Amino acid sequence: MIELSEPTIIDQIVERLARNYPTVPPATVSTVVRGIHARFDGRPLRDYVPLFVERNAKHELGQLSA
């Protein structure tokens, strides 16, 4: 089984969301995702961080694309 690092997963989230929100500039998608990811710095439980980041980013990007 191949385990991906958290930064790799975050990069994949940026790419996926940039495709899903074509009206939002890719740089903005990256800024949103990485900003949300930074909120979880220092938190001990890392397993679900990418899931939380993606959910929160979808919410924010949905507001930006509306």
PDBQT receptor file of N, H, CA, C and O in Angstrom, charges set to zero:
ATOM      1  N   MET A   1       0.835  -1.173   0.000  1.00  0.00    +0.000 N 
ATOM      2  CA  MET A   1       0.000   0.000   0.000  1.00  0.00    +0.000 C 
ATOM      3  C   MET A   1       0.884   1.243   0.000  1.00  0.00    +0.000 C 
ATOM      4  O   MET A   1       1.853   1.329   0.756  1.00  0.00    +0.000 OA
ATOM      5  N   ILE A   2       0.546   2.191  -0.843  1.00  0.00    +0.000 N 
ATOM      6  H   ILE A   2      -0.240   2.122  -1.456  1.00  0.00    +0.000 HD
ATOM      7  CA  ILE A   2       1.307   3.435  -0.935  1.00  0.00    +0.000 C 
ATOM      8  C   ILE A   2       0.600   4.502  -0.107  1.00  0.00    +0.000 C 
ATOM      9  O   ILE A   2      -0.588   4.764  -0.293  1.00  0.00    +0.000 OA
ATOM     10  N   GLU A   3       1.337   5.104   0.797  1.00  0.00    +0.000 N 
ATOM     11  H   GLU A   3       2.302   4.891   0.948  1.00  0.00    +0.000 HD
ATOM     12  CA  GLU A   3       0.782   6.189   1.596  1.00  0.00    +0.000 C 
ATOM     13  C   GLU A   3       1.284   7.505   1.025  1.00  0.00    +0.000 C 
ATOM     14  O   GLU A   3       2.481   7.685   0.801  1.00  0.00    +0.000 OA
ATOM     15  N   LEU A   4       0.360   8.414   0.794  1.00  0.00    +0.000 N 
ATOM     16  H   LEU A   4      -0.613   8.267   0.976  1.00  0.00    +0.000 HD
ATOM     17  CA  LEU A   4       0.715   9.734   0.298  1.00  0.00    +0.000 C 
ATOM     18  C   LEU A   4       0.956  10.666   1.471  1.00  0.00    +0.000 C 
ATOM     19  O   LEU A   4       0.304  10.555   2.509  1.00  0.00    +0.000 OA
ATOM     20  N   SER A   5       1.890  11.578   1.301  1.00  0.00    +0.000 N 
ATOM     21  H   SER A   5       2.419  11.668   0.457  1.00  0.00    +0.000 HD
ATOM     22  CA  SER A   5       2.149  12.562   2.347  1.00  0.00    +0.000 C 
ATOM     23  C   SER A   5       1.028  13.603   2.337  1.00  0.00    +0.000 C 
ATOM     24  O   SER A   5       0.342  13.802   1.335  1.00  0.00    +0.000 OA
ATOM     25  N   GLU A   6       0.871  14.242   3.457  1.00  0.00    +0.000 N 
ATOM     26  H   GLU A   6       1.428  14.080   4.271  1.00  0.00    +0.000 HD
ATOM     27  CA  GLU A   6      -0.170  15.269   3.573  1.00  0.00    +0.000 C 
ATOM     28  C   GLU A   6       0.016  16.389   2.542  1.00  0.00    +0.000 C 
ATOM     29  O   GLU A   6      -0.966  16.798   1.923  1.00  0.00    +0.000 OA
ATOM     30  N   PRO A   7       1.242  16.905   2.332  1.00  0.00    +0.000 N 
ATOM     31  CA  PRO A   7       1.410  17.942   1.294  1.00  0.00    +0.000 C 
ATOM     32  C   PRO A   7       1.009  17.456  -0.102  1.00  0.00    +0.000 C 
ATOM     33  O   PRO A   7       0.465  18.230  -0.890  1.00  0.00    +0.000 OA
ATOM     34  N   THR A   8       1.268  16.198  -0.411  1.00  0.00    +0.000 N 
ATOM     35  H   THR A   8       1.709  15.570   0.230  1.00  0.00    +0.000 HD
ATOM     36  CA  THR A   8       0.872  15.653  -1.712  1.00  0.00    +0.000 C 
ATOM     37  C   THR A   8      -0.646  15.610  -1.831  1.00  0.00    +0.000 C 
ATOM     38  O   THR A   8      -1.201  15.937  -2.880  1.00  0.00    +0.000 OA
ATOM     39  N   ILE A   9      -1.310  15.212  -0.768  1.00  0.00    +0.000 N 
ATOM     40  H   ILE A   9      -0.859  14.947   0.085  1.00  0.00    +0.000 HD
ATOM     41  CA  ILE A   9      -2.776  15.167  -0.780  1.00  0.00    +0.000 C 
ATOM     42  C   ILE A   9      -3.350  16.569  -0.930  1.00  0.00    +0.000 C 
ATOM     43  O   ILE A   9      -4.323  16.763  -1.659  1.00  0.00    +0.000 OA
ATOM     44  N   ILE A  10      -2.766  17.537  -0.255  1.00  0.00    +0.000 N 
ATOM     45  H   ILE A  10      -1.976  17.379   0.337  1.00  0.00    +0.000 HD
ATOM     46  CA  ILE A  10      -3.235  18.925  -0.369  1.00  0.00    +0.000 C 
ATOM     47  C   ILE A  10      -3.042  19.419  -1.798  1.00  0.00    +0.000 C 
ATOM     48  O   ILE A  10      -3.916  20.103  -2.331  1.00  0.00    +0.000 OA
ATOM     49  N   ASP A  11      -1.926  19.092  -2.423  1.00  0.00    +0.000 N 
ATOM     50  H   ASP A  11      -1.216  18.537  -1.989  1.00  0.00    +0.000 HD
ATOM     51  CA  ASP A  11      -1.706  19.454  -3.828  1.00  0.00    +0.000 C 
ATOM     52  C   ASP A  11      -2.790  18.848  -4.720  1.00  0.00    +0.000 C 
ATOM     53  O   ASP A  11      -3.281  19.502  -5.640  1.00  0.00    +0.000 OA
ATOM     54  N   GLN A  12      -3.156  17.609  -4.446  1.00  0.00    +0.000 N 
ATOM     55  H   GLN A  12      -2.757  17.078  -3.699  1.00  0.00    +0.000 HD
ATOM     56  CA  GLN A  12      -4.200  16.952  -5.229  1.00  0.00    +0.000 C 
ATOM     57  C   GLN A  12      -5.554  17.622  -5.025  1.00  0.00    +0.000 C 
ATOM     58  O   GLN A  12      -6.341  17.734  -5.964  1.00  0.00    +0.000 OA
ATOM     59  N   ILE A  13      -5.822  18.059  -3.818  1.00  0.00    +0.000 N 
ATOM     60  H   ILE A  13      -5.182  17.967  -3.055  1.00  0.00    +0.000 HD
ATOM     61  CA  ILE A  13      -7.069  18.771  -3.535  1.00  0.00    +0.000 C 
ATOM     62  C   ILE A  13      -7.107  20.076  -4.327  1.00  0.00    +0.000 C 
ATOM     63  O   ILE A  13      -8.136  20.420  -4.910  1.00  0.00    +0.000 OA
ATOM     64  N   VAL A  14      -5.989  20.802  -4.349  1.00  0.00    +0.000 N 
ATOM     65  H   VAL A  14      -5.154  20.523  -3.876  1.00  0.00    +0.000 HD
ATOM     66  CA  VAL A  14      -5.920  22.052  -5.118  1.00  0.00    +0.000 C 
ATOM     67  C   VAL A  14      -6.225  21.777  -6.587  1.00  0.00    +0.000 C 
ATOM     68  O   VAL A  14      -7.023  22.486  -7.200  1.00  0.00    +0.000 OA
ATOM     69  N   GLU A  15      -5.602  20.766  -7.144  1.00  0.00    +0.000 N 
ATOM     70  H   GLU A  15      -4.954  20.191  -6.646  1.00  0.00    +0.000 HD
ATOM     71  CA  GLU A  15      -5.829  20.435  -8.560  1.00  0.00    +0.000 C 
ATOM     72  C   GLU A  15      -7.282  20.060  -8.820  1.00  0.00    +0.000 C 
ATOM     73  O   GLU A  15      -7.881  20.533  -9.785  1.00  0.00    +0.000 OA
ATOM     74  N   ARG A  16      -7.844  19.223  -7.977  1.00  0.00    +0.000 N 
ATOM     75  H   ARG A  16      -7.356  18.838  -7.193  1.00  0.00    +0.000 HD
ATOM     76  CA  ARG A  16      -9.224  18.769  -8.150  1.00  0.00    +0.000 C 
ATOM     77  C   ARG A  16     -10.205  19.944  -8.044  1.00  0.00    +0.000 C 
ATOM     78  O   ARG A  16     -11.113  20.072  -8.865  1.00  0.00    +0.000 OA
ATOM     79  N   LEU A  17     -10.021  20.786  -7.047  1.00  0.00    +0.000 N 
ATOM     80  H   LEU A  17      -9.283  20.682  -6.380  1.00  0.00    +0.000 HD
ATOM     81  CA  LEU A  17     -10.941  21.898  -6.856  1.00  0.00    +0.000 C 
ATOM     82  C   LEU A  17     -10.776  22.961  -7.951  1.00  0.00    +0.000 C 
ATOM     83  O   LEU A  17     -11.748  23.614  -8.332  1.00  0.00    +0.000 OA
ATOM     84  N   ALA A  18      -9.578  23.132  -8.446  1.00  0.00    +0.000 N 
ATOM     85  H   ALA A  18      -8.788  22.602  -8.137  1.00  0.00    +0.000 HD
ATOM     86  CA  ALA A  18      -9.366  24.070  -9.557  1.00  0.00    +0.000 C 
ATOM     87  C   ALA A  18     -10.145  23.609 -10.789  1.00  0.00    +0.000 C 
ATOM     88  O   ALA A  18     -10.675  24.436 -11.532  1.00  0.00    +0.000 OA
ATOM     89  N   ARG A  19     -10.217  22.304 -11.007  1.00  0.00    +0.000 N 
ATOM     90  H   ARG A  19      -9.787  21.632 -10.404  1.00  0.00    +0.000 HD
ATOM     91  CA  ARG A  19     -11.016  21.769 -12.121  1.00  0.00    +0.000 C 
ATOM     92  C   ARG A  19     -12.512  21.920 -11.848  1.00  0.00    +0.000 C 
ATOM     93  O   ARG A  19     -13.288  22.199 -12.762  1.00  0.00    +0.000 OA
ATOM     94  N   ASN A  20     -12.914  21.735 -10.592  1.00  0.00    +0.000 N 
ATOM     95  H   ASN A  20     -12.284  21.509  -9.850  1.00  0.00    +0.000 HD
ATOM     96  CA  ASN A  20     -14.334  21.785 -10.236  1.00  0.00    +0.000 C 
ATOM     97  C   ASN A  20     -14.889  23.205 -10.137  1.00  0.00    +0.000 C 
ATOM     98  O   ASN A  20     -16.103  23.397 -10.204  1.00  0.00    +0.000 OA
ATOM     99  N   TYR A  21     -14.029  24.186  -9.980  1.00  0.00    +0.000 N 
ATOM    100  H   TYR A  21     -13.043  24.030  -9.926  1.00  0.00    +0.000 HD
ATOM    101  CA  TYR A  21     -14.444  25.589  -9.878  1.00  0.00    +0.000 C 
ATOM    102  C   TYR A  21     -13.705  26.406 -10.938  1.00  0.00    +0.000 C 
ATOM    103  O   TYR A  21     -12.838  27.215 -10.606  1.00  0.00    +0.000 OA
ATOM    104  N   PRO A  22     -14.043  26.197 -12.208  1.00  0.00    +0.000 N 
ATOM    105  CA  PRO A  22     -13.305  26.858 -13.294  1.00  0.00    +0.000 C 
ATOM    106  C   PRO A  22     -13.459  28.382 -13.321  1.00  0.00    +0.000 C 
ATOM    107  O   PRO A  22     -12.650  29.069 -13.944  1.00  0.00    +0.000 OA
ATOM    108  N   THR A  23     -14.477  28.913 -12.658  1.00  0.00    +0.000 N 
ATOM    109  H   THR A  23     -15.134  28.355 -12.151  1.00  0.00    +0.000 HD
ATOM    110  CA  THR A  23     -14.654  30.366 -12.638  1.00  0.00    +0.000 C 
ATOM    111  C   THR A  23     -13.780  31.048 -11.595  1.00  0.00    +0.000 C 
ATOM    112  O   THR A  23     -13.645  32.271 -11.593  1.00  0.00    +0.000 OA
ATOM    113  N   VAL A  24     -13.190  30.257 -10.711  1.00  0.00    +0.000 N 
ATOM    114  H   VAL A  24     -13.300  29.263 -10.712  1.00  0.00    +0.000 HD
ATOM    115  CA  VAL A  24     -12.297  30.798  -9.683  1.00  0.00    +0.000 C 
ATOM    116  C   VAL A  24     -10.865  30.609 -10.178  1.00  0.00    +0.000 C 
ATOM    117  O   VAL A  24     -10.488  29.498 -10.550  1.00  0.00    +0.000 OA
ATOM    118  N   PRO A  25     -10.066  31.666 -10.192  1.00  0.00    +0.000 N 
ATOM    119  CA  PRO A  25      -8.677  31.528 -10.648  1.00  0.00    +0.000 C 
ATOM    120  C   PRO A  25      -7.923  30.457  -9.844  1.00  0.00    +0.000 C 
ATOM    121  O   PRO A  25      -8.083  30.363  -8.627  1.00  0.00    +0.000 OA
ATOM    122  N   PRO A  26      -7.105  29.655 -10.530  1.00  0.00    +0.000 N 
ATOM    123  CA  PRO A  26      -6.361  28.596  -9.831  1.00  0.00    +0.000 C 
ATOM    124  C   PRO A  26      -5.527  29.108  -8.655  1.00  0.00    +0.000 C 
ATOM    125  O   PRO A  26      -5.393  28.422  -7.642  1.00  0.00    +0.000 OA
ATOM    126  N   ALA A  27      -4.977  30.295  -8.786  1.00  0.00    +0.000 N 
ATOM    127  H   ALA A  27      -5.086  30.852  -9.609  1.00  0.00    +0.000 HD
ATOM    128  CA  ALA A  27      -4.189  30.847  -7.677  1.00  0.00    +0.000 C 
ATOM    129  C   ALA A  27      -5.069  31.095  -6.456  1.00  0.00    +0.000 C 
ATOM    130  O   ALA A  27      -4.625  30.922  -5.321  1.00  0.00    +0.000 OA
ATOM    131  N   THR A  28      -6.309  31.497  -6.687  1.00  0.00    +0.000 N 
ATOM    132  H   THR A  28      -6.670  31.638  -7.609  1.00  0.00    +0.000 HD
ATOM    133  CA  THR A  28      -7.245  31.719  -5.580  1.00  0.00    +0.000 C 
ATOM    134  C   THR A  28      -7.613  30.392  -4.930  1.00  0.00    +0.000 C 
ATOM    135  O   THR A  28      -7.691  30.296  -3.706  1.00  0.00    +0.000 OA
ATOM    136  N   VAL A  29      -7.839  29.370  -5.751  1.00  0.00    +0.000 N 
ATOM    137  H   VAL A  29      -7.776  29.448  -6.746  1.00  0.00    +0.000 HD
ATOM    138  CA  VAL A  29      -8.135  28.040  -5.214  1.00  0.00    +0.000 C 
ATOM    139  C   VAL A  29      -6.984  27.587  -4.319  1.00  0.00    +0.000 C 
ATOM    140  O   VAL A  29      -7.211  27.109  -3.208  1.00  0.00    +0.000 OA
ATOM    141  N   SER A  30      -5.774  27.735  -4.792  1.00  0.00    +0.000 N 
ATOM    142  H   SER A  30      -5.589  28.124  -5.695  1.00  0.00    +0.000 HD
ATOM    143  CA  SER A  30      -4.604  27.337  -4.017  1.00  0.00    +0.000 C 
ATOM    144  C   SER A  30      -4.514  28.125  -2.710  1.00  0.00    +0.000 C 
ATOM    145  O   SER A  30      -4.232  27.553  -1.657  1.00  0.00    +0.000 OA
ATOM    146  N   THR A  31      -4.750  29.415  -2.775  1.00  0.00    +0.000 N 
ATOM    147  H   THR A  31      -4.979  29.880  -3.630  1.00  0.00    +0.000 HD
ATOM    148  CA  THR A  31      -4.694  30.254  -1.580  1.00  0.00    +0.000 C 
ATOM    149  C   THR A  31      -5.739  29.824  -0.562  1.00  0.00    +0.000 C 
ATOM    150  O   THR A  31      -5.449  29.729   0.630  1.00  0.00    +0.000 OA
ATOM    151  N   VAL A  32      -6.954  29.564  -1.032  1.00  0.00    +0.000 N 
ATOM    152  H   VAL A  32      -7.190  29.641  -2.001  1.00  0.00    +0.000 HD
ATOM    153  CA  VAL A  32      -8.032  29.137  -0.136  1.00  0.00    +0.000 C 
ATOM    154  C   VAL A  32      -7.674  27.807   0.524  1.00  0.00    +0.000 C 
ATOM    155  O   VAL A  32      -7.741  27.680   1.747  1.00  0.00    +0.000 OA
ATOM    156  N   VAL A  33      -7.296  26.825  -0.280  1.00  0.00    +0.000 N 
ATOM    157  H   VAL A  33      -7.242  26.928  -1.273  1.00  0.00    +0.000 HD
ATOM    158  CA  VAL A  33      -6.991  25.492   0.249  1.00  0.00    +0.000 C 
ATOM    159  C   VAL A  33      -5.823  25.557   1.229  1.00  0.00    +0.000 C 
ATOM    160  O   VAL A  33      -5.890  24.987   2.318  1.00  0.00    +0.000 OA
ATOM    161  N   ARG A  34      -4.771  26.240   0.847  1.00  0.00    +0.000 N 
ATOM    162  H   ARG A  34      -4.716  26.702  -0.038  1.00  0.00    +0.000 HD
ATOM    163  CA  ARG A  34      -3.588  26.293   1.718  1.00  0.00    +0.000 C 
ATOM    164  C   ARG A  34      -3.850  27.113   2.987  1.00  0.00    +0.000 C 
ATOM    165  O   ARG A  34      -3.290  26.825   4.045  1.00  0.00    +0.000 OA
ATOM    166  N   GLY A  35      -4.693  28.122   2.875  1.00  0.00    +0.000 N 
ATOM    167  H   GLY A  35      -5.147  28.356   2.015  1.00  0.00    +0.000 HD
ATOM    168  CA  GLY A  35      -5.070  28.892   4.061  1.00  0.00    +0.000 C 
ATOM    169  C   GLY A  35      -5.871  28.060   5.046  1.00  0.00    +0.000 C 
ATOM    170  O   GLY A  35      -5.651  28.128   6.255  1.00  0.00    +0.000 OA
ATOM    171  N   ILE A  36      -6.802  27.273   4.520  1.00  0.00    +0.000 N 
ATOM    172  H   ILE A  36      -6.981  27.218   3.537  1.00  0.00    +0.000 HD
ATOM    173  CA  ILE A  36      -7.575  26.389   5.388  1.00  0.00    +0.000 C 
ATOM    174  C   ILE A  36      -6.665  25.326   5.992  1.00  0.00    +0.000 C 
ATOM    175  O   ILE A  36      -6.779  25.003   7.174  1.00  0.00    +0.000 OA
ATOM    176  N   HIS A  37      -5.771  24.791   5.188  1.00  0.00    +0.000 N 
ATOM    177  H   HIS A  37      -5.678  25.053   4.227  1.00  0.00    +0.000 HD
ATOM    178  CA  HIS A  37      -4.835  23.787   5.692  1.00  0.00    +0.000 C 
ATOM    179  C   HIS A  37      -3.990  24.351   6.835  1.00  0.00    +0.000 C 
ATOM    180  O   HIS A  37      -3.711  23.651   7.808  1.00  0.00    +0.000 OA
ATOM    181  N   ALA A  38      -3.591  25.594   6.718  1.00  0.00    +0.000 N 
ATOM    182  H   ALA A  38      -3.817  26.162   5.927  1.00  0.00    +0.000 HD
ATOM    183  CA  ALA A  38      -2.759  26.219   7.755  1.00  0.00    +0.000 C 
ATOM    184  C   ALA A  38      -3.492  26.310   9.092  1.00  0.00    +0.000 C 
ATOM    185  O   ALA A  38      -2.858  26.327  10.147  1.00  0.00    +0.000 OA
ATOM    186  N   ARG A  39      -4.827  26.370   9.053  1.00  0.00    +0.000 N 
ATOM    187  H   ARG A  39      -5.342  26.357   8.196  1.00  0.00    +0.000 HD
ATOM    188  CA  ARG A  39      -5.603  26.422  10.302  1.00  0.00    +0.000 C 
ATOM    189  C   ARG A  39      -5.406  25.167  11.144  1.00  0.00    +0.000 C 
ATOM    190  O   ARG A  39      -5.624  25.190  12.355  1.00  0.00    +0.000 OA
ATOM    191  N   PHE A  40      -4.999  24.079  10.511  1.00  0.00    +0.000 N 
ATOM    192  H   PHE A  40      -4.822  24.060   9.527  1.00  0.00    +0.000 HD
ATOM    193  CA  PHE A  40      -4.829  22.818  11.214  1.00  0.00    +0.000 C 
ATOM    194  C   PHE A  40      -3.387  22.570  11.663  1.00  0.00    +0.000 C 
ATOM    195  O   PHE A  40      -3.080  21.503  12.194  1.00  0.00    +0.000 OA
ATOM    196  N   ASP A  41      -2.509  23.540  11.454  1.00  0.00    +0.000 N 
ATOM    197  H   ASP A  41      -2.758  24.407  11.022  1.00  0.00    +0.000 HD
ATOM    198  CA  ASP A  41      -1.120  23.405  11.911  1.00  0.00    +0.000 C 
ATOM    199  C   ASP A  41      -1.090  23.176  13.420  1.00  0.00    +0.000 C 
ATOM    200  O   ASP A  41      -1.808  23.827  14.178  1.00  0.00    +0.000 OA
ATOM    201  N   GLY A  42      -0.259  22.255  13.829  1.00  0.00    +0.000 N 
ATOM    202  H   GLY A  42       0.324  21.726  13.213  1.00  0.00    +0.000 HD
ATOM    203  CA  GLY A  42      -0.092  22.002  15.252  1.00  0.00    +0.000 C 
ATOM    204  C   GLY A  42      -1.142  21.097  15.858  1.00  0.00    +0.000 C 
ATOM    205  O   GLY A  42      -1.072  20.779  17.046  1.00  0.00    +0.000 OA
ATOM    206  N   ARG A  43      -2.110  20.680  15.070  1.00  0.00    +0.000 N 
ATOM    207  H   ARG A  43      -2.167  20.938  14.106  1.00  0.00    +0.000 HD
ATOM    208  CA  ARG A  43      -3.140  19.777  15.595  1.00  0.00    +0.000 C 
ATOM    209  C   ARG A  43      -2.577  18.356  15.583  1.00  0.00    +0.000 C 
ATOM    210  O   ARG A  43      -1.952  17.950  14.604  1.00  0.00    +0.000 OA
ATOM    211  N   PRO A  44      -2.789  17.605  16.648  1.00  0.00    +0.000 N 
ATOM    212  CA  PRO A  44      -2.138  16.298  16.745  1.00  0.00    +0.000 C 
ATOM    213  C   PRO A  44      -2.711  15.220  15.810  1.00  0.00    +0.000 C 
ATOM    214  O   PRO A  44      -1.955  14.393  15.300  1.00  0.00    +0.000 OA
ATOM    215  N   LEU A  45      -3.985  15.216  15.586  1.00  0.00    +0.000 N 
ATOM    216  H   LEU A  45      -4.599  15.887  16.000  1.00  0.00    +0.000 HD
ATOM    217  CA  LEU A  45      -4.594  14.173  14.762  1.00  0.00    +0.000 C 
ATOM    218  C   LEU A  45      -4.630  14.632  13.308  1.00  0.00    +0.000 C 
ATOM    219  O   LEU A  45      -5.371  15.553  12.964  1.00  0.00    +0.000 OA
ATOM    220  N   ARG A  46      -3.830  13.990  12.452  1.00  0.00    +0.000 N 
ATOM    221  H   ARG A  46      -3.228  13.242  12.732  1.00  0.00    +0.000 HD
ATOM    222  CA  ARG A  46      -3.658  14.455  11.074  1.00  0.00    +0.000 C 
ATOM    223  C   ARG A  46      -4.455  13.644  10.053  1.00  0.00    +0.000 C 
ATOM    224  O   ARG A  46      -4.582  14.070   8.905  1.00  0.00    +0.000 OA
ATOM    225  N   ASP A  47      -4.989  12.498  10.438  1.00  0.00    +0.000 N 
ATOM    226  H   ASP A  47      -4.885  12.152  11.370  1.00  0.00    +0.000 HD
ATOM    227  CA  ASP A  47      -5.610  11.593   9.482  1.00  0.00    +0.000 C 
ATOM    228  C   ASP A  47      -6.745  12.223   8.689  1.00  0.00    +0.000 C 
ATOM    229  O   ASP A  47      -6.896  11.933   7.503  1.00  0.00    +0.000 OA
ATOM    230  N   TYR A  48      -7.531  13.060   9.304  1.00  0.00    +0.000 N 
ATOM    231  H   TYR A  48      -7.408  13.295  10.268  1.00  0.00    +0.000 HD
ATOM    232  CA  TYR A  48      -8.710  13.618   8.652  1.00  0.00    +0.000 C 
ATOM    233  C   TYR A  48      -8.532  15.050   8.168  1.00  0.00    +0.000 C 
ATOM    234  O   TYR A  48      -9.462  15.639   7.618  1.00  0.00    +0.000 OA
ATOM    235  N   VAL A  49      -7.358  15.609   8.366  1.00  0.00    +0.000 N 
ATOM    236  H   VAL A  49      -6.602  15.131   8.813  1.00  0.00    +0.000 HD
ATOM    237  CA  VAL A  49      -7.118  17.002   7.981  1.00  0.00    +0.000 C 
ATOM    238  C   VAL A  49      -7.425  17.237   6.500  1.00  0.00    +0.000 C 
ATOM    239  O   VAL A  49      -8.126  18.200   6.192  1.00  0.00    +0.000 OA
ATOM    240  N   PRO A  50      -6.942  16.415   5.568  1.00  0.00    +0.000 N 
ATOM    241  CA  PRO A  50      -7.270  16.674   4.160  1.00  0.00    +0.000 C 
ATOM    242  C   PRO A  50      -8.778  16.683   3.882  1.00  0.00    +0.000 C 
ATOM    243  O   PRO A  50      -9.255  17.484   3.078  1.00  0.00    +0.000 OA
ATOM    244  N   LEU A  51      -9.517  15.807   4.534  1.00  0.00    +0.000 N 
ATOM    245  H   LEU A  51      -9.130  15.156   5.187  1.00  0.00    +0.000 HD
ATOM    246  CA  LEU A  51     -10.973  15.783   4.364  1.00  0.00    +0.000 C 
ATOM    247  C   LEU A  51     -11.587  17.090   4.848  1.00  0.00    +0.000 C 
ATOM    248  O   LEU A  51     -12.422  17.676   4.159  1.00  0.00    +0.000 OA
ATOM    249  N   PHE A  52     -11.183  17.546   6.017  1.00  0.00    +0.000 N 
ATOM    250  H   PHE A  52     -10.505  17.070   6.577  1.00  0.00    +0.000 HD
ATOM    251  CA  PHE A  52     -11.702  18.802   6.549  1.00  0.00    +0.000 C 
ATOM    252  C   PHE A  52     -11.316  19.985   5.661  1.00  0.00    +0.000 C 
ATOM    253  O   PHE A  52     -12.121  20.887   5.428  1.00  0.00    +0.000 OA
ATOM    254  N   VAL A  53     -10.090  19.971   5.174  1.00  0.00    +0.000 N 
ATOM    255  H   VAL A  53      -9.436  19.238   5.362  1.00  0.00    +0.000 HD
ATOM    256  CA  VAL A  53      -9.624  21.042   4.285  1.00  0.00    +0.000 C 
ATOM    257  C   VAL A  53     -10.486  21.084   3.028  1.00  0.00    +0.000 C 
ATOM    258  O   VAL A  53     -10.948  22.153   2.628  1.00  0.00    +0.000 OA
ATOM    259  N   GLU A  54     -10.705  19.937   2.408  1.00  0.00    +0.000 N 
ATOM    260  H   GLU A  54     -10.330  19.069   2.732  1.00  0.00    +0.000 HD
ATOM    261  CA  GLU A  54     -11.482  19.911   1.167  1.00  0.00    +0.000 C 
ATOM    262  C   GLU A  54     -12.922  20.361   1.398  1.00  0.00    +0.000 C 
ATOM    263  O   GLU A  54     -13.463  21.130   0.603  1.00  0.00    +0.000 OA
ATOM    264  N   ARG A  55     -13.536  19.901   2.454  1.00  0.00    +0.000 N 
ATOM    265  H   ARG A  55     -13.096  19.277   3.100  1.00  0.00    +0.000 HD
ATOM    266  CA  ARG A  55     -14.923  20.309   2.748  1.00  0.00    +0.000 C 
ATOM    267  C   ARG A  55     -15.027  21.814   2.962  1.00  0.00    +0.000 C 
ATOM    268  O   ARG A  55     -15.918  22.462   2.413  1.00  0.00    +0.000 OA
ATOM    269  N   ASN A  56     -14.119  22.370   3.759  1.00  0.00    +0.000 N 
ATOM    270  H   ASN A  56     -13.396  21.844   4.205  1.00  0.00    +0.000 HD
ATOM    271  CA  ASN A  56     -14.148  23.805   4.025  1.00  0.00    +0.000 C 
ATOM    272  C   ASN A  56     -13.844  24.608   2.768  1.00  0.00    +0.000 C 
ATOM    273  O   ASN A  56     -14.453  25.650   2.528  1.00  0.00    +0.000 OA
ATOM    274  N   ALA A  57     -12.905  24.124   1.968  1.00  0.00    +0.000 N 
ATOM    275  H   ALA A  57     -12.410  23.277   2.162  1.00  0.00    +0.000 HD
ATOM    276  CA  ALA A  57     -12.548  24.828   0.738  1.00  0.00    +0.000 C 
ATOM    277  C   ALA A  57     -13.713  24.819  -0.242  1.00  0.00    +0.000 C 
ATOM    278  O   ALA A  57     -13.980  25.833  -0.887  1.00  0.00    +0.000 OA
ATOM    279  N   LYS A  58     -14.412  23.691  -0.366  1.00  0.00    +0.000 N 
ATOM    280  H   LYS A  58     -14.195  22.867   0.158  1.00  0.00    +0.000 HD
ATOM    281  CA  LYS A  58     -15.594  23.633  -1.245  1.00  0.00    +0.000 C 
ATOM    282  C   LYS A  58     -16.615  24.683  -0.833  1.00  0.00    +0.000 C 
ATOM    283  O   LYS A  58     -17.207  25.349  -1.684  1.00  0.00    +0.000 OA
ATOM    284  N   HIS A  59     -16.819  24.828   0.455  1.00  0.00    +0.000 N 
ATOM    285  H   HIS A  59     -16.339  24.288   1.145  1.00  0.00    +0.000 HD
ATOM    286  CA  HIS A  59     -17.768  25.823   0.944  1.00  0.00    +0.000 C 
ATOM    287  C   HIS A  59     -17.334  27.239   0.555  1.00  0.00    +0.000 C 
ATOM    288  O   HIS A  59     -18.130  28.014   0.024  1.00  0.00    +0.000 OA
ATOM    289  N   GLU A  60     -16.082  27.567   0.819  1.00  0.00    +0.000 N 
ATOM    290  H   GLU A  60     -15.435  26.938   1.250  1.00  0.00    +0.000 HD
ATOM    291  CA  GLU A  60     -15.580  28.910   0.498  1.00  0.00    +0.000 C 
ATOM    292  C   GLU A  60     -15.552  29.162  -1.000  1.00  0.00    +0.000 C 
ATOM    293  O   GLU A  60     -15.914  30.250  -1.448  1.00  0.00    +0.000 OA
ATOM    294  N   LEU A  61     -15.127  28.175  -1.785  1.00  0.00    +0.000 N 
ATOM    295  H   LEU A  61     -14.833  27.291  -1.421  1.00  0.00    +0.000 HD
ATOM    296  CA  LEU A  61     -15.059  28.342  -3.231  1.00  0.00    +0.000 C 
ATOM    297  C   LEU A  61     -16.455  28.434  -3.841  1.00  0.00    +0.000 C 
ATOM    298  O   LEU A  61     -16.658  29.140  -4.829  1.00  0.00    +0.000 OA
ATOM    299  N   GLY A  62     -17.404  27.730  -3.263  1.00  0.00    +0.000 N 
ATOM    300  H   GLY A  62     -17.240  27.157  -2.461  1.00  0.00    +0.000 HD
ATOM    301  CA  GLY A  62     -18.779  27.845  -3.717  1.00  0.00    +0.000 C 
ATOM    302  C   GLY A  62     -19.303  29.262  -3.550  1.00  0.00    +0.000 C 
ATOM    303  O   GLY A  62     -20.037  29.761  -4.403  1.00  0.00    +0.000 OA
ATOM    304  N   GLN A  63     -18.934  29.902  -2.469  1.00  0.00    +0.000 N 
ATOM    305  H   GLN A  63     -18.337  29.497  -1.776  1.00  0.00    +0.000 HD
ATOM    306  CA  GLN A  63     -19.336  31.295  -2.239  1.00  0.00    +0.000 C 
ATOM    307  C   GLN A  63     -18.632  32.231  -3.224  1.00  0.00    +0.000 C 
ATOM    308  O   GLN A  63     -19.231  33.195  -3.703  1.00  0.00    +0.000 OA
ATOM    309  N   LEU A  64     -17.369  31.950  -3.525  1.00  0.00    +0.000 N 
ATOM    310  H   LEU A  64     -16.882  31.168  -3.137  1.00  0.00    +0.000 HD
ATOM    311  CA  LEU A  64     -16.626  32.803  -4.447  1.00  0.00    +0.000 C 
ATOM    312  C   LEU A  64     -17.120  32.661  -5.886  1.00  0.00    +0.000 C 
ATOM    313  O   LEU A  64     -17.087  33.623  -6.653  1.00  0.00    +0.000 OA
ATOM    314  N   SER A  65     -17.576  31.464  -6.251  1.00  0.00    +0.000 N 
ATOM    315  H   SER A  65     -17.603  30.682  -5.628  1.00  0.00    +0.000 HD
ATOM    316  CA  SER A  65     -17.997  31.243  -7.633  1.00  0.00    +0.000 C 
ATOM    317  C   SER A  65     -19.438  31.662  -7.870  1.00  0.00    +0.000 C 
ATOM    318  O   SER A  65     -19.882  31.722  -9.017  1.00  0.00    +0.000 OA
ATOM    319  N   ALA A  66     -20.172  31.951  -6.809  1.00  0.00    +0.000 N 
ATOM    320  H   ALA A  66     -19.812  31.902  -5.878  1.00  0.00    +0.000 HD
ATOM    321  CA  ALA A  66     -21.589  32.338  -6.962  1.00  0.00    +0.000 C 
ATOM    322  C   ALA A  66     -21.730  33.766  -7.450  1.00  0.00    +0.000 C 
ATOM    323  O   ALA A  66     -22.847  34.250  -7.631  1.00  0.00    +0.000 OA
TER     324      ALA A  66
